[in-house]
Amino acid sequence: MSNPRIPKPTEAELELLEILWQRGPSTVRDVHDALRRTKATGYTTTLKILQKMADKGLVVRDESSRSHIYQPAARPEETRRQLAGDLLHRAFGGSAAQLMVAALGARRACPEELAEIRRLLDAIENQTPNPTAP
């Protein structure tokens, strides 16, 4: 399920990916029913988006049964990391510090999120330099 360079999903595609990450492999009907809980949309719209996602390589479609089964081509962490990297370079000139300041300024982080950020920063600080890094 890992893909080194997945295409950037649109907002609508990301919504469907979130459903597939939560549910696992699903039919169009399954995805559509989950989407309708939060958004009014037609079945054919969901079908078309999933078909385009398969064409782009965002999802894998199993056509072995009458109802095709869709699953994400990449794990959520991979997709989110790629989207964050894209945003980092496009909007923040590659500055991780500016991105974090903007993110934390946009919404107050809960104590659990702050603890996770501290753990990540500690892990980064405690890493030994990679002698093969440029």
trRosetta pair geometry for C-beta under 8 A, 3 or more apart (Angstrom, degrees):
i j d omega theta_ij theta_ji phi_ij phi_ji
1 60 7.7 -116 -118 3 72 133
1 71 7.2 -77 -117 133 115 116
1 72 6.7 58 -169 94 113 79
1 73 6.6 178 -164 -175 64 28
1 74 6.6 148 151 -107 78 20
1 75 6.4 91 116 -52 115 75
2 74 6.4 60 -134 -124 39 70
2 75 6.8 -12 -93 -6 76 98
2 78 6.7 156 -137 -64 77 160
3 6 4.8 90 92 -68 123 91
3 57 6.7 154 -154 157 162 112
3 73 5.0 15 -17 144 139 105
3 74 4.9 -88 35 -71 96 101
3 78 7.4 130 55 140 68 151
5 82 7.7 136 -139 -121 53 137
6 9 8.0 -7 135 -36 114 88
6 57 6.4 -154 -140 114 73 102
6 58 6.3 91 -177 -107 114 61
6 73 6.1 152 -114 91 122 116
6 74 4.8 -92 -43 -20 149 144
6 78 6.9 92 4 129 127 113
6 79 6.3 -46 70 -98 145 80
6 82 6.4 -174 53 21 92 171
7 56 4.7 -85 42 171 152 110
7 57 6.0 115 -1 61 106 98
7 58 6.1 -76 58 -62 100 92
8 82 7.1 -149 -95 131 76 113
8 83 6.7 118 -138 -97 92 78
8 86 6.3 51 -102 -61 133 170
9 13 3.7 -138 -165 100 101 118
9 14 4.6 140 110 -61 126 74
9 17 6.0 -73 -100 -17 173 140
9 53 7.4 18 -120 -120 104 103
9 58 5.6 94 -86 -126 102 144
9 79 6.9 10 3 -161 121 124
9 83 7.9 -45 40 -78 86 121
10 13 4.6 94 47 9 74 104
10 14 6.9 -133 93 -8 38 88
11 14 5.7 -54 -148 33 29 114
11 15 6.8 37 151 -24 62 99
12 15 5.7 -47 -156 26 35 115
12 16 7.0 27 150 -12 64 103
12 49 5.6 -112 136 -128 117 141
13 16 5.8 -57 -154 39 37 107
13 17 6.3 40 148 -22 68 105
13 49 6.3 -163 -87 -178 67 106
13 52 7.6 -100 -89 95 115 106
13 53 5.4 151 -137 -91 109 111
13 56 8.0 -27 -129 54 155 150
13 58 6.0 -9 -179 145 128 173
14 17 5.4 -50 -144 36 35 115
14 18 6.5 43 153 -25 64 99
14 79 7.9 162 -121 155 87 134
15 18 5.8 -51 -155 29 30 113
15 19 6.9 29 148 -17 62 103
15 35 6.7 78 142 -122 116 105
15 39 7.5 -1 -174 7 153 153
16 19 5.5 -50 -154 33 39 113
16 20 6.4 35 150 -15 68 105
16 31 5.9 32 -147 -172 94 129
16 35 7.0 -19 -94 -77 73 127
16 46 7.2 146 -101 -149 123 82
16 49 5.9 165 -30 122 152 126
16 50 6.4 -151 -179 -79 155 80
16 53 6.7 -124 88 -44 139 159
16 59 7.9 -59 123 -50 117 139
17 20 5.6 -57 -146 41 34 109
17 21 6.1 37 154 -22 69 104
17 53 7.8 -175 -63 -145 89 145
17 58 6.8 -87 -79 167 117 115
17 59 7.5 -150 -96 -68 80 100
17 72 5.6 78 -145 -103 86 117
17 76 7.5 142 148 -102 107 79
17 79 6.6 -151 162 172 154 176
18 21 5.8 -52 -145 34 29 112
18 22 6.5 24 156 -14 62 108
18 76 7.9 68 -108 -113 57 119
19 22 5.9 -62 -152 40 29 107
19 23 5.8 2 162 2 68 118
19 26 7.3 -72 134 40 100 159
19 31 5.3 112 113 -139 142 78
19 34 4.7 136 -144 103 122 139
19 35 6.2 -55 -65 -61 154 81
20 23 6.1 -63 -127 52 28 96
20 24 7.3 -49 -176 128 59 3
20 25 7.6 28 -156 -97 94 26
20 26 6.0 -137 -112 23 74 114
20 31 6.7 -9 -64 -102 84 113
20 59 6.8 -154 -89 -113 175 119
20 70 6.4 -81 -107 115 133 97
20 71 6.1 157 -176 -139 121 41
20 72 4.9 147 111 -41 128 92
21 72 6.0 20 -70 -20 76 149
21 75 7.8 91 -123 -162 109 49
21 76 4.7 60 -132 -60 152 115
22 34 7.8 167 76 -165 124 150
23 26 4.9 29 113 -57 134 132
23 30 6.3 158 166 152 157 121
23 31 7.5 -152 43 -88 153 65
23 34 6.4 -112 -50 -60 138 159
24 71 7.0 -18 175 -118 52 106
25 62 7.2 16 -158 11 131 130
25 69 4.9 29 172 170 109 114
25 70 6.9 169 -151 80 65 34
25 71 4.2 -40 -95 -70 80 112
26 30 3.7 -126 -169 88 107 134
26 31 5.2 130 111 -50 130 83
26 34 7.8 -27 -169 -1 164 134
26 69 6.8 148 72 -152 14 73
26 70 6.1 -31 68 59 68 82
26 71 7.6 124 15 -80 63 65
27 30 4.7 106 51 2 73 100
27 31 7.2 -141 94 0 42 86
27 67 4.5 -13 -124 160 130 120
27 68 6.9 122 -133 75 72 48
27 69 6.1 -52 -77 -98 61 59
27 70 7.5 110 -125 13 17 85
28 31 5.8 -58 -150 40 33 109
28 32 5.9 33 153 -21 68 111
28 43 7.2 82 141 -171 111 87
28 46 5.9 135 -171 117 90 107
28 47 5.0 28 -153 -94 146 79
28 50 5.9 -144 -106 31 92 158
28 67 7.4 -134 22 -165 85 91
28 68 6.9 47 -25 65 99 92
28 70 7.2 78 -68 -5 62 124
29 32 5.7 -55 -141 39 28 112
29 33 6.2 30 159 -20 64 107
29 43 7.5 -1 -102 -137 63 114
29 67 7.1 -46 9 -149 113 132
30 33 6.0 -56 -148 35 25 109
30 34 6.6 21 155 -14 61 108
31 34 5.9 -60 -152 39 30 109
31 35 6.2 29 152 -20 66 110
31 46 5.8 166 104 -179 105 125
31 50 6.6 121 69 -72 162 133
31 70 6.9 -11 -39 57 141 129
32 35 5.6 -57 -145 38 30 112
32 36 6.3 34 156 -25 65 106
32 41 7.4 -132 -146 92 82 103
32 43 5.2 26 -143 -118 160 69
32 46 4.1 -177 -90 49 92 170
32 47 7.7 -9 -64 -43 125 72
33 36 5.8 -51 -146 30 29 113
33 37 7.5 43 151 -32 56 93
34 37 6.1 -43 -168 9 37 115
35 38 6.8 -82 -170 48 41 88
35 39 5.7 -48 168 55 81 105
35 41 5.9 -40 130 46 123 130
35 46 6.1 176 36 -100 153 125
36 39 6.8 -94 -114 70 27 57
36 40 7.1 46 -139 -111 73 37
36 41 6.6 -129 -87 44 71 80
41 45 5.0 -110 178 75 101 137
41 46 6.2 108 122 -50 122 92
42 45 4.5 100 63 -1 83 104
42 46 7.3 -150 98 -3 48 83
43 46 5.8 -57 -155 36 35 110
43 47 6.3 36 149 -20 68 107
44 47 5.3 -50 -144 38 37 116
44 48 6.2 39 156 -21 68 103
45 48 5.9 -53 -146 35 29 109
45 49 6.4 28 155 -18 63 106
46 49 5.9 -56 -149 36 29 110
46 50 6.4 26 155 -16 64 108
47 50 5.9 -61 -150 39 28 109
47 51 6.3 29 154 -20 65 107
48 51 5.6 -54 -146 36 32 113
48 52 6.4 30 155 -16 65 105
49 52 5.8 -55 -149 38 31 109
49 53 6.2 34 150 -22 65 107
50 53 5.4 -52 -145 36 33 115
50 54 6.5 37 153 -22 64 101
50 59 6.5 -43 -157 53 76 155
50 61 7.6 109 155 -89 100 114
50 70 5.4 -89 -162 -79 122 163
51 54 5.7 -51 -152 32 32 112
51 55 6.6 33 149 -18 63 105
52 55 5.5 -53 -149 37 35 114
52 56 6.2 29 153 -15 67 108
53 56 5.7 -58 -145 42 31 108
53 58 4.1 -76 -166 65 87 117
53 59 4.5 45 127 10 114 107
53 70 7.6 63 87 -159 124 135
54 57 7.8 46 -178 -69 29 23
54 58 7.5 -80 -62 54 25 74
54 59 5.3 -54 -79 76 66 91
54 60 7.2 93 -127 -129 85 15
54 61 4.4 2 -120 -23 140 120
54 70 7.0 -104 -70 -120 107 106
57 73 5.7 15 163 -43 66 177
58 72 7.2 -52 158 -143 68 68
58 73 5.7 -164 172 18 19 117
58 74 7.8 -66 -151 16 54 98
59 70 4.8 12 164 -171 139 102
59 71 6.3 153 -161 76 88 28
59 72 5.8 -61 -107 -106 74 33
59 73 5.8 -144 -100 -26 16 88
60 70 7.2 151 75 -153 44 54
60 71 5.4 -20 57 64 92 84
60 72 7.7 20 12 104 83 15
60 73 5.4 120 -35 -87 87 79
61 68 5.2 -1 -171 177 102 124
61 69 7.2 146 -158 75 52 45
61 70 5.5 -21 -101 -97 71 74
62 65 7.4 30 123 18 99 86
62 68 6.4 159 75 -163 53 67
62 69 4.2 -9 53 59 111 99
62 70 7.7 -154 18 -69 75 28
62 71 7.5 35 -14 3 106 103
63 68 5.3 -17 -100 -111 61 101
65 68 7.4 173 69 -85 73 31
65 69 7.0 52 41 -21 111 103
72 75 7.3 119 109 -89 131 22
72 76 7.6 21 136 -60 172 63
72 79 7.7 -79 -171 -35 131 138
74 78 4.3 -108 173 83 116 131
74 79 5.2 136 96 -51 122 90
75 78 4.9 96 59 3 79 103
75 79 7.3 -155 92 -2 42 88
76 79 5.8 -61 -149 41 35 108
76 80 5.9 29 158 -16 71 111
77 80 5.9 -58 -141 42 27 107
77 81 6.0 30 159 -22 64 109
78 81 5.9 -55 -145 35 25 111
78 82 6.4 24 156 -17 61 108
79 82 5.8 -58 -151 37 29 110
79 83 6.3 26 154 -16 65 108
80 83 5.7 -54 -144 39 32 110
80 84 6.1 33 156 -19 66 107
81 84 5.8 -54 -145 38 28 110
81 85 6.3 31 154 -21 63 107
82 85 5.7 -53 -147 36 30 113
82 86 6.4 33 153 -20 63 104
83 86 5.7 -52 -149 34 32 113
83 87 6.4 29 153 -15 65 106
84 87 5.7 -56 -147 41 32 110
84 88 6.0 42 151 -29 65 106
84 99 7.6 95 -173 177 90 149
85 88 5.4 -48 -145 31 31 119
85 89 6.6 20 160 -10 63 105
86 89 6.3 -64 -153 40 27 101
86 90 6.0 13 159 -8 67 116
87 90 6.0 -62 -133 46 28 103
87 91 5.4 -19 -175 22 69 117
87 92 7.2 43 139 3 70 105
87 99 7.0 109 115 -127 100 122
88 91 7.4 -58 -109 51 8 81
88 92 5.4 -55 -156 53 47 116
88 94 6.2 56 144 -122 93 33
88 95 7.5 -161 -169 57 85 36
88 96 6.4 -3 -141 -88 127 62
88 99 5.2 -38 -110 -64 80 150
89 92 7.5 -32 -55 56 10 73
89 93 7.4 18 -152 -146 41 11
89 94 5.4 28 -108 -75 66 72
91 99 7.7 102 86 -98 102 88
92 95 4.9 -115 153 54 100 81
92 96 7.8 111 119 -73 142 19
92 98 4.4 172 -156 91 111 117
92 99 4.6 -98 -23 -60 172 84
92 102 7.2 -138 -89 7 122 140
93 98 7.3 42 45 41 91 153
95 98 3.9 58 100 11 121 110
95 99 6.6 168 98 -13 66 83
96 99 5.5 -55 -150 37 36 115
96 100 6.3 34 154 -18 69 106
97 100 5.9 -57 -148 38 29 108
97 101 6.3 29 155 -19 65 107
98 101 5.7 -53 -143 37 31 112
98 102 6.2 30 157 -17 65 108
99 102 5.9 -60 -149 39 27 109
99 103 6.2 24 155 -18 65 110
100 103 5.6 -55 -141 39 30 110
100 104 6.0 20 163 -9 67 110
100 117 7.9 122 -149 -149 121 129
101 104 6.2 -61 -142 44 24 102
101 105 6.0 22 157 -18 62 115
102 105 5.7 -61 -142 41 26 110
102 106 6.3 32 157 -31 63 107
103 106 5.9 -53 -149 25 28 114
103 107 7.7 -40 173 38 58 86
104 107 7.7 -94 -149 64 27 54
104 108 8.0 41 -173 -122 66 32
104 109 5.9 -41 -128 -22 86 115
109 113 4.1 -125 -171 92 102 126
109 114 5.0 129 113 -56 123 82
109 117 7.1 -3 179 -11 165 138
110 113 5.0 94 53 8 72 103
110 114 7.2 -139 95 -4 36 89
111 114 5.6 -56 -146 38 33 112
111 115 6.2 36 155 -21 66 105
112 115 5.7 -52 -148 35 31 113
112 116 6.5 31 152 -19 63 105
113 116 5.6 -54 -150 36 33 112
113 117 6.4 35 151 -20 66 104
114 117 5.6 -52 -148 35 33 113
114 118 6.4 35 152 -20 65 104
115 118 5.6 -52 -148 35 32 113
115 119 6.4 35 152 -21 65 103
116 119 5.6 -49 -147 34 33 113
116 120 6.4 33 153 -18 64 105
117 120 5.7 -55 -150 37 31 112
117 121 6.3 30 153 -17 65 107
118 121 5.7 -56 -146 39 31 110
118 122 6.2 33 155 -20 65 107
119 122 5.7 -55 -147 37 29 112
119 123 6.3 30 154 -20 64 106
120 123 5.7 -54 -148 35 30 112
120 124 6.4 29 154 -18 64 105
121 124 5.7 -54 -148 36 32 111
121 125 6.2 30 155 -17 66 108
122 125 5.8 -57 -145 39 30 110
122 126 6.1 18 160 -12 66 114
123 126 6.0 -64 -142 43 26 105
123 127 6.8 44 154 -43 61 95
124 127 6.0 -39 -157 4 32 116
129 133 7.0 -113 179 35 80 127
130 133 3.9 89 82 -24 108 109
